[in-house]
Amino acid sequence: MIFDVSALENQEKYRLLNGGVTPRPIAWISTRSADGIDNLAPYSFFTVASCNPPVLLYTEVTQRSGIEKDTLKNLMATGECVVNIANSALLEKLNLTSASLNQDESEFDFAGVERCASYQVKPRSVKDSPIRYECTLREVISVSDLPTGGTVILLDVKCVYVRDDLYEDGNINQKLIDSVGKMGGNYFSLTSKNVELKRP
């Protein structure tokens, strides 16, 4: 089938992009509000934007209500966050943190996620996350403020935590990281099996 996107409704376009660009890594982003409330939310439009300097990129899709999510509000107010990487043991709690809560409620508490102090930023980290990137806000780029439009957020990486057993000979052991990804709809992908192919 061929789809002319100019003839599609917003949700149809969203489902074609969300369901085909898979699997996607998940940025489980923790922030702290100006009032000291710890926020935690997953974002699956996420990747590396640059390695020198180290910059991460995630996209916040505009909600149909037009209301900004707490993550971006907190980032704009404080300029700091932590991108936590989730493994399969954390998947159910990660999913719980996608719930819509009031701004004065913490997803850490709602989902029973244990937090710990970060090294260089004020937002708390997910204690059991195997890899964490402590970041400051670099730039916010509005692509579209229409429903299901996008805002691209660039984050400068200031500090990286890697669990000791995952770091071998200067590399993160891909067989042990056990990261999870997002598919379309309610589906997630697991990385319990890896295939190694050497580049030609």
Phi, psi and chi 1 to 4 in degrees:
 res  aa     phi    psi   chi1   chi2   chi3   chi4
   1 MET       -  145.4  -61.2 -179.6   74.6      -
   2 ILE  -114.8  133.6  -61.0  -65.0      -      -
   3 PHE  -116.5  121.0  -63.6   89.3      -      -
   4 ASP   -85.2  109.2 -179.7  -12.9      -      -
   5 VAL   -64.8  -21.5  -63.6      -      -      -
   6 SER   -67.5  -17.2   65.7      -      -      -
   7 ALA  -101.5    5.1      -      -      -      -
   8 LEU  -101.8  151.0  -60.0  177.7      -      -
   9 GLU   -75.5  162.7  -63.2  -67.1  -28.4      -
  10 ASN   -54.3  -48.1  -69.1  -23.0      -      -
  11 GLN   -67.3  -31.2  -74.8  -57.5  -55.1      -
  12 GLU   -65.6  -42.7  -67.8  175.2  -57.2      -
  13 LYS   -63.7  -42.6  -71.2 -179.1  -82.2 -169.3
  14 TYR   -59.2  -46.7  174.8   81.8      -      -
  15 ARG   -65.8  -34.3  -73.8 -166.9  -66.2  -92.8
  16 LEU   -69.6  -36.3  -73.5  170.9      -      -
  17 LEU   -77.5  -47.4  -67.0  169.0      -      -
  18 ASN   -65.7  -32.8 -170.7   50.9      -      -
  19 GLY   -88.3  -16.5      -      -      -      -
  20 GLY  -104.6  -33.6      -      -      -      -
  21 VAL   -85.2   82.8 -177.8      -      -      -
  22 THR  -143.6  159.5   57.1      -      -      -
  23 PRO   -73.3  153.2   29.5  -34.2      -      -
  24 ARG  -113.7  135.9  -62.0 -175.6  -55.8  -81.5
  25 PRO   -65.3  157.1   22.9  -31.5      -      -
  26 ILE  -116.9  125.3  -57.4  169.4      -      -
  27 ALA   -93.1  113.1      -      -      -      -
  28 TRP   -96.3   95.3 -158.8   10.6      -      -
  29 ILE   -96.5  124.4  -57.7  178.3      -      -
  30 SER  -105.6  135.3   50.9      -      -      -
  31 THR  -134.8  170.0   56.2      -      -      -
  32 ARG  -129.2  130.1  173.5  167.6  -80.9 -170.1
  33 SER   -73.3  166.7   72.4      -      -      -
  34 ALA   -61.2  -21.9      -      -      -      -
  35 ASP   -91.5    2.5  -63.9  -33.5      -      -
  36 GLY    87.7   15.4      -      -      -      -
  37 ILE   -87.3  128.0  -55.4  -61.7      -      -
  38 ASP   -83.6  121.0  -67.8  -36.9      -      -
  39 ASN  -108.9  148.6  176.2  -99.9      -      -
  40 LEU  -148.7  124.1 -176.8   61.9      -      -
  41 ALA  -149.8  144.3      -      -      -      -
  42 PRO   -91.4  142.1   30.5  -29.8      -      -
  43 TYR  -133.8  122.6  -67.0   86.6      -      -
  44 SER  -101.2   -0.8   67.1      -      -      -
  45 PHE   -94.4   86.8  -67.6  176.6      -      -
  46 PHE  -149.9  138.2  162.8   60.1      -      -
  47 THR  -164.7 -176.8 -168.6      -      -      -
  48 VAL   -90.2  130.3  174.9      -      -      -
  49 ALA   -94.9  -31.3      -      -      -      -
  50 SER  -161.3  147.2  169.8      -      -      -
  51 CYS  -102.5  -21.3  -65.8      -      -      -
  52 ASN  -142.6   90.8 -174.4   21.6      -      -
  53 PRO   -78.1  160.3   31.3  -37.7      -      -
  54 PRO   -73.5  115.5   24.1  -30.4      -      -
  55 VAL  -135.2  130.6  177.9      -      -      -
  56 LEU  -100.9  157.6  -60.4 -179.6      -      -
  57 LEU  -134.4  132.2  175.8  156.7      -      -
  58 TYR  -137.2  156.5   84.5   94.5      -      -
  59 THR  -115.7  131.2  -59.6      -      -      -
  60 GLU  -100.0  117.6 -177.8  169.6  -59.0      -
  61 VAL   -81.2  129.2  174.7      -      -      -
  62 THR   -62.1  126.3  -51.5      -      -      -
  63 GLN   -67.9  153.2  -60.1 -176.6   92.8      -
  64 ARG   -60.3  -25.7  -79.6  177.2  -88.3 -174.0
  65 SER   -74.0  -17.1   64.3      -      -      -
  66 GLY    82.7   -2.0      -      -      -      -
  67 ILE   -84.1  132.9  -61.5  172.8      -      -
  68 GLU   -69.4  146.9  -75.1 -176.7   -4.9      -
  69 LYS   -75.6  158.8  -65.5 -177.1  178.7  179.4
  70 ASP   -61.0  -32.5  -68.0  -22.0      -      -
  71 THR   -56.6  -51.3  -58.6      -      -      -
  72 LEU   -68.6  -38.7 -175.3   53.1      -      -
  73 LYS   -58.0  -46.1  -70.9  178.9 -174.6  176.0
  74 ASN   -67.6  -40.2  -66.0  -16.5      -      -
  75 LEU   -61.6  -42.2  -98.1  172.8      -      -
  76 MET   -65.9  -32.8  -63.9  -68.1  -75.4      -
  77 ALA   -81.1  -36.9      -      -      -      -
  78 THR  -115.3  -23.6   68.5      -      -      -
  79 GLY    77.5   13.6      -      -      -      -
  80 GLU  -136.1  151.9  -64.6 -177.2  -28.7      -
  81 CYS  -162.1  172.6   71.7      -      -      -
  82 VAL  -127.3  129.3 -178.5      -      -      -
  83 VAL   -96.6  107.9  175.7      -      -      -
  84 ASN   -94.9  135.6  -55.3  -84.8      -      -
  85 ILE   -95.5  130.8  -57.7  -59.2      -      -
  86 ALA   -99.2  143.8      -      -      -      -
  87 ASN  -108.1 -178.8   56.8   19.9      -      -
  88 SER   -63.7  -29.4   61.0      -      -      -
  89 ALA   -67.6  -23.3      -      -      -      -
  90 LEU  -100.2    0.0  -67.7  167.2      -      -
  91 LEU   -59.8  -46.0 -179.3   55.5      -      -
  92 GLU   -65.0  -39.1  -70.9 -168.1   16.8      -
  93 LYS   -69.2  -38.1  -69.5 -176.4  177.7 -178.1
  94 LEU   -58.0  -45.5  175.1  142.4      -      -
  95 ASN   -62.0  -38.3 -172.0   51.8      -      -
  96 LEU   -62.6  -31.9  -78.9  174.1      -      -
  97 THR   -75.6   -1.3   62.0      -      -      -
  98 SER   -85.0   -0.5   65.0      -      -      -
  99 ALA   -65.7  149.1      -      -      -      -
 100 SER   -85.4  109.9  -64.4      -      -      -
 101 LEU  -114.0  162.1  -56.2 -179.1      -      -
 102 ASN   -66.4  156.0  -67.4  -33.0      -      -
 103 GLN   -63.5  -23.7 -165.0  168.7    3.1      -
 104 ASP   -91.5    8.8   60.8   -8.0      -      -
 105 GLU  -108.6  146.1  -64.4  179.6   88.1      -
 106 SER  -103.0  129.7  171.3      -      -      -
 107 GLU   -67.5  -26.3  -71.8   82.2    1.6      -
 108 PHE   -56.9  -47.4  -81.4   96.3      -      -
 109 ASP   -71.1  -43.7  -61.9  -29.1      -      -
 110 PHE   -59.2  -42.8  175.0   77.8      -      -
 111 ALA   -95.6   -2.1      -      -      -      -
 112 GLY    68.2   38.2      -      -      -      -
 113 VAL   -93.0  125.1  177.6      -      -      -
 114 GLU   -76.7  132.8 -169.5  171.6   -3.0      -
 115 ARG  -111.0  163.9   69.7 -164.7   96.0 -179.0
 116 CYS  -147.2  162.8   65.2      -      -      -
 117 ALA   -66.6  144.1      -      -      -      -
 118 SER   -87.7  171.5  -58.4      -      -      -
 119 TYR   -87.6  -40.4  -69.7   88.4      -      -
 120 GLN  -124.2   -9.3  -67.7 -171.3   18.1      -
 121 VAL  -125.1  160.9  -62.2      -      -      -
 122 LYS   -78.0  -35.6  -70.0 -178.7 -179.2  177.3
 123 PRO   -56.9  142.9  -26.1   36.0      -      -
 124 ARG   -74.2  153.2  -65.1  -61.5 -173.3 -110.5
 125 SER  -101.0  157.9  -66.9      -      -      -
 126 VAL   -76.8  114.5  173.8      -      -      -
 127 LYS   -57.5  -40.3 -176.2  177.1  180.0 -178.8
 128 ASP   -90.9    4.9  -66.5  -33.0      -      -
 129 SER   -68.9  129.8  169.5      -      -      -
 130 PRO   -71.1  -25.5   24.7  -32.9      -      -
 131 ILE  -141.0  133.8  -60.1  170.5      -      -
 132 ARG  -137.0  137.8  -52.2 -170.5  -70.6 -101.7
 133 TYR  -115.1  112.7  -60.0   93.3      -      -
 134 GLU   -86.2  127.9  -62.2 -176.2   16.6      -
 135 CYS  -134.5  159.3  -57.4      -      -      -
 136 THR  -119.9  154.3   56.2      -      -      -
 137 LEU   -71.1  128.5  178.9   61.3      -      -
 138 ARG  -100.4  -50.7  179.7 -174.5 -176.7   91.8
 139 GLU  -160.8  147.1 -171.4  174.8   -3.2      -
 140 VAL  -119.1  123.8  175.8      -      -      -
 141 ILE  -119.9  114.7  -55.9  166.4      -      -
 142 SER   -84.0  117.8  176.0      -      -      -
 143 VAL   -86.9  -42.9  177.4      -      -      -
 144 SER  -162.8  136.3  168.5      -      -      -
 145 ASP   -99.3   11.5   58.0    3.0      -      -
 146 LEU   -74.4  159.1  -62.2  172.3      -      -
 147 PRO   -53.3  132.4  -27.5   36.1      -      -
 148 THR    66.0   11.9   68.5      -      -      -
 149 GLY   -73.3 -176.7      -      -      -      -
 150 GLY  -135.9  149.8      -      -      -      -
 151 THR  -121.8  122.8  -59.8      -      -      -
 152 VAL   -92.4  128.8  174.8      -      -      -
 153 ILE  -116.9  124.4  -64.0   94.3      -      -
 154 LEU  -101.2  134.5  -62.9  175.4      -      -
 155 LEU  -124.3  127.5  -56.6  168.9      -      -
 156 ASP   -81.2  124.6  -74.4  -45.2      -      -
 157 VAL   -80.9  124.2  178.2      -      -      -
 158 LYS  -106.5  -27.0  -61.9  -60.9 -178.0 -178.0
 159 CYS  -156.7  140.1 -178.9      -      -      -
 160 VAL  -124.2  128.7 -177.5      -      -      -
 161 TYR  -105.7  128.9  162.9   85.5      -      -
 162 VAL  -126.6  126.9  179.6      -      -      -
 163 ARG   -57.1  136.6 -158.5  175.8   66.5 -154.8
 164 ASP   -51.7  -42.4  -71.2  -11.3      -      -
 165 ASP   -72.6  -11.9   64.3  -59.2      -      -
 166 LEU   -88.8  -15.1  -63.7  179.4      -      -
 167 TYR  -101.1  114.4 -162.6   69.6      -      -
 168 GLU  -135.6  124.8  -63.2  178.8   -3.0      -
 169 ASP    52.5   41.7  -59.5  -38.2      -      -
 170 GLY    80.0    9.6      -      -      -      -
 171 ASN  -133.5  155.3  -68.1  -66.7      -      -
 172 ILE   -83.5  125.1  -64.4  171.8      -      -
 173 ASN   -69.7  109.5 -173.0  -40.7      -      -
 174 GLN   -69.1  -21.7  -62.2  -60.6  -67.5      -
 175 LYS   -76.1  -22.2  -65.7  179.0 -179.5  177.9
 176 LEU  -104.4  -16.8  -62.3  178.8      -      -
 177 ILE   -63.8  -37.8 -176.1  173.0      -      -
 178 ASP    60.3   38.0 -169.7   29.5      -      -
 179 SER   -71.9  158.5   53.0      -      -      -
 180 VAL  -115.2  156.4  -63.3      -      -      -
 181 GLY  -130.2  169.0      -      -      -      -
 182 LYS  -107.8  132.8 -172.2   71.3  176.7   70.3
 183 MET  -102.5 -169.4  -54.8  -64.1  -73.7      -
 184 GLY   -76.0  161.5      -      -      -      -
 185 GLY    61.3 -133.9      -      -      -      -
 186 ASN   -96.1   13.6  -66.4  -37.1      -      -
 187 TYR   -95.9  144.4  -68.6   94.5      -      -
 188 PHE  -122.2  159.3  -68.4   83.8      -      -
 189 SER  -115.7  148.0   62.9      -      -      -
 190 LEU  -111.4  155.5  -55.3  178.4      -      -
 191 THR  -115.7   42.7   52.2      -      -      -
 192 SER   -70.9  -17.0   52.2      -      -      -
 193 LYS  -125.7  129.1 -178.6  179.3  178.8 -179.2
 194 ASN  -122.9  143.0  -65.9  -72.6      -      -
 195 VAL  -114.1  126.5  176.8      -      -      -
 196 GLU  -100.5  124.1 -176.5  179.5   12.5      -
 197 LEU  -128.7  124.5  -64.1  174.3      -      -
 198 LYS   -76.7  141.2  -67.1 -176.3  178.3 -179.8
 199 ARG   -68.5  142.9  -64.4 -175.4 -177.5 -173.8
 200 PRO   -71.1      -   23.3  -32.0      -      -
